[in-house]
């Protein structure tokens, strides 16, 4: 078996999903119904609007079950380094049945943070990682500006210093960078990748249909699949916050993932 065929055979499964923040103005039931209509596998529920408390978490869990969807993760806004009440965040995760919690690495860029800030983020991440591990939950840093994980270098340094097996990172294309730069970042983060936030912004924060950046996303999906692990690819921030555009982007994402799956099946 040649290397290309071997890589295809060993590839993991990519699951198309939705970040509920994409539809902030919609109810929990509407979000679940739209995700199901779009043919998506599951939802990352944001803790800011859709699951702020236990009652809302129970509604979200029930909505997913009724729609035949998985709960992919809890999109929390916990900032590591604040030493806050992470037990409350884990309670929400348990309430929706989330296997993973999205967290943030402080609120400063890597070059802005002094040694004390880095140490605090590392210490707090280790603390909450232990709490999460006790419940079988993973933690994934948001790969985003205004945090220590805004760059590949910052992300890898933080993950190396935290050194906990249940802590990894998400990836998304940084705003304004070329396809090549974005894909290089994904390749560098791949060993610690826990999921992808999928959107099409260009040249800055202008929201476009997903297929406007087809070259980027087809290659990104191929790279993610090559990890050999099952990964969620979650649609986020569609143009005009439109349910109709969400349905179209979801069809695009499913088509691309399906093409990769077909190629893998043919290689086995």
C-alpha positions, 0 to 999 in steps of 0.5 A, a space after each residue: 500500500 502506497 503512503 497516500 493510500 495508507 493515509 486515506 485508510 487510516 483517516 478519521 471521520 469528520 462530522 459536520 456540526 453547528 455552533 449555536 452562536 451562529 443563530 443567537 437570535 433563535 430559540 434552542 428548539 429552532 437551532 436544533 430544528 435548523 441543524 437537523 434540517 441542514 443534515 448536520 450531526 450535532 451542535 456546540 451550544 454557546 453558554 452566552 445565550 442558549 445555555 446560560 443555566 441548568 434549565 436551558 441546558 436541559 432544554 438544549 439536551 432534549 432538543 438535540 435528542 428529539 432532533 437526532 443530534 449529538 451535543 458536540 461541546 459547550 461553547 463556554 466563555 471561561 477565561 483561563 487565568 481568572 480562577 473562576 467558578 469552573 464547577 458551574 461551567 462543568 455543571 452546564 456541560 453535564 446538563 447538556 451531555 457535552 464531552 468537551 468544553 471550549 475555553 479561552 486562554 486569558 485575554 492578552 496576545 502572547 507578546 503582551 502577556 508577562 511571565 505572571 500572566 502566562 503562569 496564571 493561565 497555565 496554573 488555572 488551566 491545569 486546575 480546571 483540566 483536573 476538574 474536567 478529567 474527573 468528569 471525562 470532559 475535554 477542554 479545547 482552547 479557542 484559537 482566537 485573537 485577544 488570547 494567548 492562543 491567537 498564534 500557533 507559537 502561543 498555542 503550542 507553548 501554552 499546551 506544552 506548559 499545561 501538559 494535560 492529555 485532556 487539553 487541546 485546541 480548536 482551529 479556525 482561519 485567522 482573519 486576514 491571513 492567506 490560505 497558505 498561512 491558515 493551512 500552515 497553522 492547521 498543520 502545526 496544531 494538528 497533533 493537539 486539534 480537538 475541533 474546527 470552527 468553519 466559516 468564510 470571511 474575506 478579506 477581513 471580517 466580511 462574511 461570505 458563502 462558505 464556498 467562496 473559500 473553497 480552496 482553503 476549506 477543501 484542503 483544511 478538511 483533508 488535513 484534518 482528516 489526515 489526523 486519524 482522529 474523529 473531529 467535529 467541523 462546526 459551522 459558525 457565523 454565516 452571512 447575514 446570520 441567515 438560516 437560508 444561507 446556513 442551509 446552503 453552507 451546510 450542504 456545501 460542507 457535507 458535500 466536501 466531507 462526503 467527497 473525502 469519505 468517498 475517496 477514503 472508501 475507494 482507497 481502502 
